[in-house]
Amino acid sequence: MNITVFCSAADLDDRYTAPAREFAALIGKGGHTMVWGGSESGLMKVMADGVQEHGGRLVGVSVEFLAAKARKDADEMVVAKDLAERKAQLLARGDAVVVMVGGTGTLDEATEILELKKHGLHDKPVVLLNVAGFYDGLKLQFQRMEAEGFLPLPLADLVFFAEDGVGAMAYLEESAGVR
């Protein structure tokens, strides 16, 4: 399975890097490919190192203005002209999407992926990996949107909130019929 992962390029503390290493190991050991932003820094690097260390493949999608920061030993590296093309490539190349902790760029990617799913423009499973309660506030907001009629489909059909990498992988494999 090709798993698109959106996450931060920032250097983060262990409460975020430890779960990232755990999830990366599951991707690699499962024989999966991680499709990611291609960066050689921060959580993106932690994920890429872990996936490779455990036998998985890496497909990076960088962007022209960040190409100098792209990982050199990825199995494949695509350089998009802009962020919009990058997001489209990341979605197109993955069978499923996992959103890990991140800043405004990660939030932008997550909301665009969910908006496209809401409109039926893809039907890929989407997981928000809610380590250390990072997405608790967003989950609460989505629940309010659902309760007040802002979502045209049930929240459970739009996104799955996983508390750890094991839960995320179990959901992805079940959704893909891998188990």
Stockholm file with secondary structure:
# STOCKHOLM 1.0

chainA/1-179         MNITVFCSAADLDDRYTAPAREFAALIGKGGHTMVWGGSESGLMKVMADGVQEHGGRLVGVSVEFLAAKARKDADEMVVAKDLAERKAQLLARGDAVVVMVGGTGTLDEATEILELKKHGLHDKPVVLLNVAGFYDGLKLQFQRMEAEGFLPLPLADLVFFAEDGVGAMAYLEESAGVR
#=GR chainA/1-179 SS CEEEEECCCSCCCHHHHHHHHHHHHHHHHTTCEEEECCBSSHHHHHHHHHHHHTTCEEEEEEEGGGGGGBCTTCSEEEEESSHHHHHHHHHHHCSEEEECSCSHHHHHHHHHHHHHHHTTSCCCCEEEECGGGTTHHHHHHHHHHHHTTCCSSCHHHHCEEESSHHHHHHHHHHHHTCC
#=GC SS_cons         CEEEEECCCSCCCHHHHHHHHHHHHHHHHTTCEEEECCBSSHHHHHHHHHHHHTTCEEEEEEEGGGGGGBCTTCSEEEEESSHHHHHHHHHHHCSEEEECSCSHHHHHHHHHHHHHHHTTSCCCCEEEECGGGTTHHHHHHHHHHHHTTCCSSCHHHHCEEESSHHHHHHHHHHHHTCC
//
